[in-house]
Amino acid sequence: MSYLVLARKWRPQTFSDLTGQGHVSQTLKNAIDSGRIAHAFLFTGARGVGKTSSARILAKALNCEQGMSPEPCNQCPACLEITAGTSVDVLEIDGASNTGVDDIRELRENVKYLPSRLRYKIFIIDEVHMLSTSAFNALLKTLEEPPPHVKFVFATTEPHKVPITILSRCQRFDFKRIPLGQVVERLRYIVDQERIAISDGALTVVARKGDGSMRDSLSVLDQVLAFCGDQVRDEEVASLLGVVDRRLLLEASASVLARDTARALGVAAKVDGYGYSMRQFCGELIDHFRNLTILVAVADPRDLLDLSEAELAALREQAAQAPLPDLQRHLATLLRAEGEMAQSSYPRLLLEMALIKMATLAPLMPVDELLERLKKIEAGGGGGVADARAQWRPTAASPAPSPAARPPEQRPAPPASSSAPAARPAGGGTPAPVRPAPGAAATTAPAAPVLRRTGDEWADFVAFVKGAKMPLGSMLERGSPLAVTAERLEIGFPEGSFVLTSLRDGDSLASLKELATRFFGAEPAVVLKAMRGGGGEAPPNLLEKKRVETERRQADLREAAASHPVVSVALDVFDGTIAEVIPLEQREKL
């Protein structure tokens, strides 16, 4: 006699045998008891959870020769024929291979005839979502008003693909994924009946491989028995199925929580030595830390965790010493590493770095305690702010930092008077008097732009022009000073630029010559030169110089902030990095 696989041999034959679908079996039994039997049913759910088996049990319950009963006898000819799939009145149709409208038309013709020997003619259509739109439309009228001797049972794993017009004509039952514990319990019953020696741990591995499907779990068990025979060892199951030994997961989490980096790296070496996939191990480690997190966060996590009692006990021991914030950070580290492994050629290195980071992660501190420490630092209790401020005082060996980087009390006070200081010539010496512009107006007229001498004639001239005519000065900022004297003012601009074209306009050029005469006290020749290829060795314009100066100042500020003792303490406490440095005077303006 040919071998019958476990999934077929131990297929449920009554509603009581149905594993993990109590809500479905109880509803159907009550409907049969009360006589409230719908003409069409839709069974939905994942593969291998009992949809087709429930359809056959329902067919037997409605057609049993002992009378309609919630539990068929499974002894009469009608029950035996339905179980064997040979009944002419219970038709199982594969929706994937009978998708056309012609197939449904044939079914509609068949519906008209009374059953040959049973009470009801029952049509079971598996994977009904595979039917074509025209086939569904052909089925609608028959499905809405079928003859009293006909019942329809549809099964599908993708109910969202079934038209709403079909759904509205059926009683829908959603089959759930079977919990791990119930799968293990059913497997234990089966192996005991088959007289197979296997541990609960190995059955848990088999059930977890089935991923909530009873049929898949039985198929995996068949594979294990073909390899191991009637005496099954745990090591053989783990080796055959390619799953990671949970002892490695427990050892990895224990080493991380104990901050033992050497032991954590030893786990990575074992994973590599056993030939496990690094990414698969990382994924199972993520699931392991997720279980730990739920154990810590939830008082009764049994409904949230697919774990056996032995596994729960082992996890509870570790969860007792694991703070919830630390577990969340460990999960974030593992998720990042698992994502990077998909594109990396060095998965072991990524796993090792993740384990090291987790094992050396600084523990989080309660906010109240952290604020208390910061108050002590500010009060100078640990020599924090007071000593830090002392370090900012300039000495002969080290120049003073920029005003923005100093503590507030050490910044220079603003000048007492708002009047402009006397300008100095580039070469030093006595300050040059401020020269009024030719034809200056009386005191009631608008004030003329003030001449300031900083030693940079070009910058001073541009500032002077901006004070008189802002648009003209803004255009000069984009020019390179080629010659700046009282006799010749030569400015370079990129060839064909908008600024060069605008300045060559008659009014703009006349205004520029007038302002140059007022600034230099003479009439320099104003030359606007077009430069090709970026200007070669031409000096940078003022915008470029400002950008370089801003970057240099920002770098100085970041360096000063990073070296500040208070900032260093804050970075260590929060395990953070400096994202942005804003000068204090700029912050006051925000």
GUZA-331198 format. One line per field, with one value per residue (C-alpha): residue number from 1; residue in one letter; y, x, z negated. Coordinates in steps of 0.1 Angstrom, whole numbers, plus 5000, padded with zeros to 4 digits. Layout:
% residues N
i	[NUM; ...]
aa	[A; ...]
Y	[Y; ...]
X	[X; ...]
Z	[Z; ...]
//
This chain:
% residues 590
i	[1; 2; 3; 4; 5; 6; 7; 8; 9; 10; 11; 12; 13; 14; 15; 16; 17; 18; 19; 20; 21; 22; 23; 24; 25; 26; 27; 28; 29; 30; 31; 32; 33; 34; 35; 36; 37; 38; 39; 40; 41; 42; 43; 44; 45; 46; 47; 48; 49; 50; 51; 52; 53; 54; 55; 56; 57; 58; 59; 60; 61; 62; 63; 64; 65; 66; 67; 68; 69; 70; 71; 72; 73; 74; 75; 76; 77; 78; 79; 80; 81; 82; 83; 84; 85; 86; 87; 88; 89; 90; 91; 92; 93; 94; 95; 96; 97; 98; 99; 100; 101; 102; 103; 104; 105; 106; 107; 108; 109; 110; 111; 112; 113; 114; 115; 116; 117; 118; 119; 120; 121; 122; 123; 124; 125; 126; 127; 128; 129; 130; 131; 132; 133; 134; 135; 136; 137; 138; 139; 140; 141; 142; 143; 144; 145; 146; 147; 148; 149; 150; 151; 152; 153; 154; 155; 156; 157; 158; 159; 160; 161; 162; 163; 164; 165; 166; 167; 168; 169; 170; 171; 172; 173; 174; 175; 176; 177; 178; 179; 180; 181; 182; 183; 184; 185; 186; 187; 188; 189; 190; 191; 192; 193; 194; 195; 196; 197; 198; 199; 200; 201; 202; 203; 204; 205; 206; 207; 208; 209; 210; 211; 212; 213; 214; 215; 216; 217; 218; 219; 220; 221; 222; 223; 224; 225; 226; 227; 228; 229; 230; 231; 232; 233; 234; 235; 236; 237; 238; 239; 240; 241; 242; 243; 244; 245; 246; 247; 248; 249; 250; 251; 252; 253; 254; 255; 256; 257; 258; 259; 260; 261; 262; 263; 264; 265; 266; 267; 268; 269; 270; 271; 272; 273; 274; 275; 276; 277; 278; 279; 280; 281; 282; 283; 284; 285; 286; 287; 288; 289; 290; 291; 292; 293; 294; 295; 296; 297; 298; 299; 300; 301; 302; 303; 304; 305; 306; 307; 308; 309; 310; 311; 312; 313; 314; 315; 316; 317; 318; 319; 320; 321; 322; 323; 324; 325; 326; 327; 328; 329; 330; 331; 332; 333; 334; 335; 336; 337; 338; 339; 340; 341; 342; 343; 344; 345; 346; 347; 348; 349; 350; 351; 352; 353; 354; 355; 356; 357; 358; 359; 360; 361; 362; 363; 364; 365; 366; 367; 368; 369; 370; 371; 372; 373; 374; 375; 376; 377; 378; 379; 380; 381; 382; 383; 384; 385; 386; 387; 388; 389; 390; 391; 392; 393; 394; 395; 396; 397; 398; 399; 400; 401; 402; 403; 404; 405; 406; 407; 408; 409; 410; 411; 412; 413; 414; 415; 416; 417; 418; 419; 420; 421; 422; 423; 424; 425; 426; 427; 428; 429; 430; 431; 432; 433; 434; 435; 436; 437; 438; 439; 440; 441; 442; 443; 444; 445; 446; 447; 448; 449; 450; 451; 452; 453; 454; 455; 456; 457; 458; 459; 460; 461; 462; 463; 464; 465; 466; 467; 468; 469; 470; 471; 472; 473; 474; 475; 476; 477; 478; 479; 480; 481; 482; 483; 484; 485; 486; 487; 488; 489; 490; 491; 492; 493; 494; 495; 496; 497; 498; 499; 500; 501; 502; 503; 504; 505; 506; 507; 508; 509; 510; 511; 512; 513; 514; 515; 516; 517; 518; 519; 520; 521; 522; 523; 524; 525; 526; 527; 528; 529; 530; 531; 532; 533; 534; 535; 536; 537; 538; 539; 540; 541; 542; 543; 544; 545; 546; 547; 548; 549; 550; 551; 552; 553; 554; 555; 556; 557; 558; 559; 560; 561; 562; 563; 564; 565; 566; 567; 568; 569; 570; 571; 572; 573; 574; 575; 576; 577; 578; 579; 580; 581; 582; 583; 584; 585; 586; 587; 588; 589; 590]
aa	[M; S; Y; L; V; L; A; R; K; W; R; P; Q; T; F; S; D; L; T; G; Q; G; H; V; S; Q; T; L; K; N; A; I; D; S; G; R; I; A; H; A; F; L; F; T; G; A; R; G; V; G; K; T; S; S; A; R; I; L; A; K; A; L; N; C; E; Q; G; M; S; P; E; P; C; N; Q; C; P; A; C; L; E; I; T; A; G; T; S; V; D; V; L; E; I; D; G; A; S; N; T; G; V; D; D; I; R; E; L; R; E; N; V; K; Y; L; P; S; R; L; R; Y; K; I; F; I; I; D; E; V; H; M; L; S; T; S; A; F; N; A; L; L; K; T; L; E; E; P; P; P; H; V; K; F; V; F; A; T; T; E; P; H; K; V; P; I; T; I; L; S; R; C; Q; R; F; D; F; K; R; I; P; L; G; Q; V; V; E; R; L; R; Y; I; V; D; Q; E; R; I; A; I; S; D; G; A; L; T; V; V; A; R; K; G; D; G; S; M; R; D; S; L; S; V; L; D; Q; V; L; A; F; C; G; D; Q; V; R; D; E; E; V; A; S; L; L; G; V; V; D; R; R; L; L; L; E; A; S; A; S; V; L; A; R; D; T; A; R; A; L; G; V; A; A; K; V; D; G; Y; G; Y; S; M; R; Q; F; C; G; E; L; I; D; H; F; R; N; L; T; I; L; V; A; V; A; D; P; R; D; L; L; D; L; S; E; A; E; L; A; A; L; R; E; Q; A; A; Q; A; P; L; P; D; L; Q; R; H; L; A; T; L; L; R; A; E; G; E; M; A; Q; S; S; Y; P; R; L; L; L; E; M; A; L; I; K; M; A; T; L; A; P; L; M; P; V; D; E; L; L; E; R; L; K; K; I; E; A; G; G; G; G; G; V; A; D; A; R; A; Q; W; R; P; T; A; A; S; P; A; P; S; P; A; A; R; P; P; E; Q; R; P; A; P; P; A; S; S; S; A; P; A; A; R; P; A; G; G; G; T; P; A; P; V; R; P; A; P; G; A; A; A; T; T; A; P; A; A; P; V; L; R; R; T; G; D; E; W; A; D; F; V; A; F; V; K; G; A; K; M; P; L; G; S; M; L; E; R; G; S; P; L; A; V; T; A; E; R; L; E; I; G; F; P; E; G; S; F; V; L; T; S; L; R; D; G; D; S; L; A; S; L; K; E; L; A; T; R; F; F; G; A; E; P; A; V; V; L; K; A; M; R; G; G; G; G; E; A; P; P; N; L; L; E; K; K; R; V; E; T; E; R; R; Q; A; D; L; R; E; A; A; A; S; H; P; V; V; S; V; A; L; D; V; F; D; G; T; I; A; E; V; I; P; L; E; Q; R; E; K; L]
Y	[5000; 5034; 5058; 5084; 5117; 5129; 5160; 5137; 5109; 5133; 5157; 5168; 5148; 5166; 5201; 5190; 5180; 5214; 5231; 5268; 5277; 5275; 5306; 5290; 5254; 5267; 5290; 5263; 5238; 5262; 5270; 5233; 5228; 5257; 5250; 5284; 5272; 5298; 5289; 5302; 5303; 5320; 5306; 5329; 5327; 5316; 5283; 5251; 5265; 5242; 5260; 5230; 5206; 5227; 5227; 5188; 5185; 5208; 5187; 5156; 5172; 5183; 5149; 5123; 5094; 5094; 5128; 5164; 5167; 5191; 5161; 5136; 5100; 5093; 5057; 5059; 5056; 5093; 5104; 5079; 5090; 5127; 5119; 5099; 5127; 5103; 5116; 5126; 5152; 5170; 5185; 5201; 5225; 5241; 5278; 5282; 5257; 5264; 5302; 5307; 5316; 5283; 5264; 5284; 5279; 5242; 5245; 5265; 5237; 5211; 5231; 5225; 5188; 5172; 5153; 5117; 5102; 5128; 5155; 5184; 5190; 5209; 5228; 5235; 5260; 5263; 5295; 5312; 5345; 5330; 5331; 5356; 5387; 5372; 5339; 5358; 5377; 5344; 5330; 5360; 5352; 5315; 5324; 5349; 5326; 5290; 5260; 5248; 5216; 5234; 5249; 5267; 5268; 5291; 5290; 5316; 5330; 5364; 5376; 5412; 5398; 5385; 5410; 5427; 5415; 5379; 5388; 5403; 5371; 5348; 5342; 5350; 5331; 5343; 5315; 5326; 5316; 5287; 5297; 5279; 5262; 5247; 5234; 5218; 5203; 5187; 5175; 5159; 5140; 5128; 5116; 5098; 5080; 5072; 5061; 5085; 5096; 5134; 5162; 5191; 5214; 5197; 5199; 5236; 5240; 5221; 5241; 5274; 5264; 5258; 5295; 5291; 5265; 5230; 5215; 5230; 5219; 5183; 5184; 5196; 5168; 5143; 5156; 5152; 5116; 5107; 5119; 5107; 5078; 5070; 5084; 5121; 5142; 5179; 5185; 5166; 5187; 5220; 5208; 5195; 5226; 5250; 5270; 5287; 5269; 5290; 5284; 5307; 5334; 5331; 5332; 5363; 5382; 5371; 5384; 5417; 5423; 5413; 5437; 5409; 5418; 5388; 5364; 5383; 5380; 5343; 5339; 5355; 5330; 5301; 5312; 5314; 5281; 5263; 5277; 5297; 5327; 5358; 5377; 5349; 5349; 5386; 5383; 5357; 5378; 5407; 5384; 5373; 5408; 5417; 5389; 5402; 5437; 5425; 5404; 5435; 5459; 5437; 5420; 5390; 5385; 5350; 5362; 5382; 5357; 5324; 5306; 5274; 5274; 5263; 5292; 5317; 5306; 5311; 5345; 5357; 5351; 5374; 5400; 5405; 5422; 5441; 5477; 5485; 5515; 5495; 5467; 5493; 5506; 5471; 5464; 5496; 5486; 5451; 5465; 5488; 5460; 5436; 5463; 5469; 5432; 5431; 5453; 5443; 5418; 5416; 5403; 5388; 5422; 5440; 5415; 5417; 5456; 5455; 5431; 5452; 5484; 5467; 5453; 5486; 5508; 5533; 5527; 5553; 5577; 5588; 5624; 5636; 5623; 5638; 5672; 5670; 5663; 5692; 5715; 5704; 5711; 5746; 5753; 5743; 5714; 5692; 5720; 5721; 5755; 5775; 5757; 5758; 5796; 5799; 5780; 5806; 5835; 5844; 5839; 5848; 5813; 5809; 5836; 5844; 5827; 5846; 5866; 5842; 5813; 5830; 5828; 5857; 5875; 5875; 5890; 5926; 5953; 5972; 6006; 6034; 6057; 6050; 6074; 6060; 6057; 6076; 6056; 6046; 6043; 6010; 6017; 6027; 6061; 6088; 6083; 6098; 6124; 6115; 6135; 6148; 6142; 6170; 6192; 6177; 6190; 6208; 6191; 6187; 6167; 6129; 6118; 6109; 6074; 6074; 6065; 6038; 6028; 5992; 5988; 5969; 5996; 5974; 5963; 5999; 6011; 5985; 5993; 6030; 6022; 6000; 6028; 6051; 6027; 5992; 5975; 5989; 5978; 5942; 5939; 5950; 5923; 5898; 5914; 5907; 5938; 5938; 5974; 5997; 6030; 6067; 6066; 6034; 6012; 5980; 5953; 5919; 5900; 5866; 5871; 5874; 5877; 5896; 5918; 5929; 5938; 5958; 5978; 5987; 6004; 6041; 6052; 6025; 6033; 6070; 6064; 6041; 6068; 6095; 6074; 6064; 6101; 6108; 6079; 6084; 6122; 6120; 6108; 6073; 6056; 6030; 5999; 5969; 5938; 5906; 5875; 5841; 5807; 5819; 5847; 5827; 5843; 5871; 5878; 5864; 5886; 5897; 5870; 5843; 5858; 5861; 5824; 5813; 5834; 5821; 5785; 5792; 5808; 5780; 5755; 5775; 5776; 5739; 5732; 5755; 5740; 5704; 5712; 5729; 5708; 5713; 5703; 5672; 5661; 5666; 5646; 5617; 5618; 5618; 5597; 5625; 5644; 5681; 5688; 5726; 5755; 5788; 5819; 5833; 5867; 5850; 5829; 5860; 5873; 5841]
X	[5000; 5013; 5024; 4999; 5015; 5007; 4988; 4963; 4962; 4955; 4932; 4904; 4872; 4850; 4846; 4862; 4894; 4897; 4928; 4928; 4895; 4871; 4851; 4844; 4835; 4813; 4793; 4788; 4777; 4752; 4739; 4733; 4717; 4693; 4686; 4699; 4721; 4731; 4731; 4767; 4798; 4831; 4861; 4891; 4926; 4962; 4972; 4969; 4946; 4916; 4894; 4889; 4888; 4860; 4841; 4842; 4832; 4802; 4793; 4793; 4774; 4746; 4745; 4752; 4728; 4724; 4707; 4719; 4743; 4770; 4793; 4791; 4793; 4821; 4808; 4779; 4785; 4777; 4805; 4830; 4824; 4828; 4860; 4874; 4863; 4842; 4807; 4789; 4768; 4798; 4818; 4852; 4862; 4897; 4891; 4926; 4921; 4884; 4885; 4864; 4828; 4821; 4831; 4806; 4778; 4783; 4781; 4748; 4734; 4744; 4727; 4693; 4693; 4685; 4712; 4714; 4715; 4724; 4703; 4722; 4742; 4773; 4798; 4832; 4852; 4888; 4909; 4877; 4895; 4911; 4878; 4876; 4853; 4829; 4828; 4819; 4791; 4777; 4776; 4758; 4722; 4726; 4745; 4718; 4688; 4700; 4677; 4669; 4689; 4722; 4749; 4780; 4813; 4840; 4876; 4903; 4936; 4930; 4895; 4903; 4903; 4867; 4842; 4820; 4789; 4800; 4810; 4777; 4759; 4780; 4785; 4821; 4843; 4879; 4903; 4932; 4968; 4971; 4990; 5023; 5012; 4981; 5002; 5027; 4998; 4984; 5018; 5024; 4991; 5000; 5035; 5022; 4997; 5025; 5048; 5076; 5101; 5106; 5111; 5088; 5117; 5120; 5082; 5084; 5110; 5088; 5058; 5076; 5088; 5052; 5045; 5009; 4999; 4989; 4994; 5028; 5038; 5028; 5047; 5078; 5073; 5071; 5104; 5120; 5107; 5120; 5155; 5156; 5132; 5112; 5140; 5143; 5171; 5170; 5204; 5192; 5161; 5180; 5205; 5179; 5157; 5185; 5171; 5193; 5196; 5177; 5205; 5227; 5200; 5198; 5236; 5238; 5212; 5228; 5263; 5248; 5229; 5260; 5281; 5305; 5319; 5342; 5313; 5292; 5319; 5321; 5285; 5291; 5320; 5298; 5271; 5298; 5312; 5279; 5273; 5242; 5232; 5243; 5213; 5190; 5206; 5202; 5165; 5159; 5179; 5155; 5126; 5143; 5148; 5112; 5100; 5122; 5108; 5072; 5079; 5092; 5065; 5034; 5022; 5006; 5022; 5010; 4986; 5014; 5042; 5044; 5065; 5064; 5063; 5100; 5110; 5089; 5106; 5141; 5132; 5117; 5150; 5168; 5139; 5142; 5176; 5169; 5156; 5129; 5148; 5179; 5160; 5144; 5179; 5192; 5163; 5171; 5207; 5198; 5172; 5198; 5224; 5199; 5190; 5227; 5234; 5213; 5238; 5270; 5297; 5307; 5277; 5297; 5315; 5282; 5268; 5300; 5299; 5262; 5269; 5298; 5277; 5249; 5273; 5290; 5259; 5258; 5228; 5201; 5196; 5162; 5154; 5150; 5185; 5199; 5184; 5198; 5233; 5231; 5221; 5251; 5273; 5258; 5263; 5299; 5296; 5318; 5340; 5319; 5309; 5331; 5362; 5351; 5347; 5381; 5395; 5381; 5402; 5429; 5465; 5498; 5501; 5466; 5446; 5411; 5383; 5358; 5332; 5304; 5323; 5330; 5307; 5282; 5299; 5333; 5319; 5330; 5305; 5290; 5305; 5291; 5286; 5270; 5292; 5315; 5352; 5378; 5390; 5426; 5445; 5458; 5493; 5485; 5494; 5470; 5433; 5421; 5394; 5360; 5356; 5322; 5309; 5310; 5279; 5268; 5235; 5228; 5220; 5184; 5192; 5196; 5230; 5256; 5272; 5300; 5335; 5351; 5387; 5396; 5427; 5409; 5402; 5380; 5358; 5356; 5346; 5319; 5305; 5305; 5286; 5261; 5254; 5246; 5230; 5223; 5216; 5248; 5269; 5254; 5265; 5300; 5302; 5303; 5333; 5370; 5391; 5419; 5432; 5419; 5437; 5428; 5440; 5424; 5395; 5395; 5368; 5365; 5333; 5326; 5321; 5285; 5272; 5241; 5260; 5286; 5258; 5239; 5269; 5278; 5245; 5249; 5231; 5248; 5283; 5277; 5266; 5297; 5321; 5304; 5307; 5343; 5351; 5335; 5353; 5388; 5388; 5399; 5385; 5398; 5394; 5366; 5372; 5348; 5366; 5351; 5370; 5370; 5372; 5366; 5392; 5424; 5445; 5420; 5414; 5382; 5351; 5336; 5309; 5335; 5355; 5324; 5315; 5351; 5350; 5316; 5328; 5360; 5341; 5315; 5344; 5359; 5326; 5321; 5356; 5351; 5317; 5330; 5359; 5338; 5336; 5298; 5291; 5314; 5295; 5261; 5273; 5284; 5252; 5229; 5252; 5247; 5265; 5267; 5242; 5245; 5263; 5244; 5262; 5246; 5239; 5222; 5201; 5188; 5175; 5155]
Z	[5000; 5009; 4981; 4971; 4959; 4925; 4938; 4955; 4930; 4901; 4919; 4896; 4901; 4875; 4863; 4830; 4848; 4864; 4847; 4839; 4856; 4827; 4838; 4872; 4860; 4832; 4855; 4881; 4855; 4840; 4875; 4882; 4848; 4854; 4891; 4901; 4929; 4955; 4992; 4997; 4975; 4981; 4962; 4962; 4945; 4950; 4966; 4946; 4918; 4925; 4951; 4975; 4946; 4930; 4963; 4964; 4928; 4935; 4965; 4944; 4916; 4940; 4958; 4931; 4934; 4896; 4900; 4901; 4872; 4861; 4859; 4888; 4881; 4906; 4909; 4933; 4971; 4976; 4951; 4965; 5001; 4992; 4972; 5002; 5026; 5047; 5041; 5072; 5052; 5036; 5063; 5056; 5083; 5086; 5094; 5107; 5135; 5142; 5146; 5178; 5182; 5200; 5168; 5148; 5173; 5171; 5133; 5136; 5158; 5132; 5104; 5119; 5112; 5079; 5060; 5070; 5035; 5009; 4991; 5007; 5038; 5026; 5048; 5032; 5053; 5041; 5048; 5060; 5065; 5097; 5116; 5144; 5141; 5167; 5147; 5116; 5134; 5148; 5112; 5096; 5103; 5094; 5062; 5051; 5057; 5058; 5057; 5022; 5027; 5035; 5012; 5023; 5003; 5016; 5003; 5010; 4996; 5012; 5004; 5016; 5052; 5049; 5063; 5037; 5055; 5046; 5011; 5003; 5012; 4989; 4952; 4947; 4922; 4916; 4906; 4884; 4883; 4858; 4826; 4821; 4789; 4805; 4834; 4811; 4791; 4823; 4834; 4801; 4804; 4839; 4831; 4800; 4821; 4847; 4818; 4827; 4801; 4805; 4779; 4774; 4784; 4818; 4823; 4815; 4842; 4867; 4858; 4861; 4895; 4905; 4897; 4884; 4910; 4898; 4932; 4936; 4901; 4909; 4942; 4923; 4898; 4926; 4939; 4905; 4901; 4935; 4924; 4887; 4886; 4854; 4831; 4837; 4821; 4816; 4834; 4864; 4867; 4865; 4890; 4915; 4914; 4914; 4884; 4859; 4825; 4800; 4775; 4797; 4795; 4758; 4755; 4778; 4757; 4725; 4736; 4747; 4715; 4695; 4716; 4725; 4759; 4761; 4756; 4781; 4807; 4799; 4808; 4842; 4847; 4838; 4863; 4890; 4880; 4881; 4916; 4907; 4928; 4910; 4922; 4911; 4877; 4874; 4883; 4857; 4832; 4840; 4833; 4801; 4788; 4798; 4775; 4747; 4752; 4751; 4720; 4702; 4715; 4711; 4679; 4696; 4731; 4738; 4766; 4782; 4782; 4802; 4777; 4757; 4720; 4718; 4741; 4721; 4689; 4703; 4717; 4684; 4667; 4692; 4693; 4655; 4660; 4692; 4690; 4716; 4732; 4736; 4754; 4777; 4786; 4792; 4816; 4835; 4838; 4851; 4876; 4890; 4893; 4910; 4936; 4944; 4948; 4979; 4998; 4980; 4989; 4952; 4933; 4904; 4899; 4897; 4872; 4851; 4851; 4841; 4812; 4800; 4801; 4782; 4756; 4750; 4752; 4724; 4701; 4703; 4673; 4660; 4670; 4634; 4625; 4657; 4649; 4614; 4627; 4652; 4623; 4604; 4634; 4638; 4602; 4605; 4582; 4604; 4616; 4648; 4658; 4634; 4645; 4682; 4681; 4666; 4695; 4719; 4705; 4731; 4721; 4738; 4751; 4765; 4782; 4771; 4789; 4810; 4790; 4801; 4785; 4752; 4721; 4720; 4691; 4711; 4743; 4750; 4743; 4772; 4779; 4758; 4788; 4821; 4840; 4866; 4856; 4875; 4906; 4909; 4942; 4954; 4944; 4908; 4894; 4883; 4891; 4923; 4919; 4932; 4964; 4972; 5007; 5032; 5030; 4997; 4984; 4952; 4920; 4929; 4960; 4959; 4945; 4971; 4969; 4944; 4956; 4934; 4938; 4928; 4949; 4977; 5003; 5024; 4995; 4982; 5017; 5021; 4986; 4995; 5028; 5010; 4985; 5014; 5039; 5025; 5059; 5074; 5044; 5045; 5081; 5072; 5046; 5075; 5092; 5088; 5080; 5106; 5099; 5071; 5070; 5073; 5109; 5121; 5109; 5129; 5120; 5136; 5142; 5159; 5196; 5207; 5171; 5163; 5138; 5164; 5189; 5162; 5151; 5186; 5189; 5192; 5160; 5139; 5152; 5146; 5110; 5105; 5118; 5096; 5064; 5073; 5075; 5042; 5025; 5039; 5040; 5076; 5110; 5115; 5149; 5144; 5165; 5165; 5178; 5191; 5179; 5195; 5179; 5143; 5144; 5140; 5112; 5105; 5067; 5053; 5051; 5018; 5018; 5021; 4993; 4971; 4978; 4969; 4938; 4927; 4931; 4912; 4884; 4883; 4880; 4852; 4834; 4838; 4825; 4796; 4787; 4790; 4766; 4740; 4709; 4704; 4740; 4736; 4705; 4723; 4753; 4731; 4711; 4741; 4763; 4790; 4816; 4824; 4852; 4854; 4836; 4834; 4820; 4789; 4804; 4834; 4810; 4792; 4825; 4833]
//
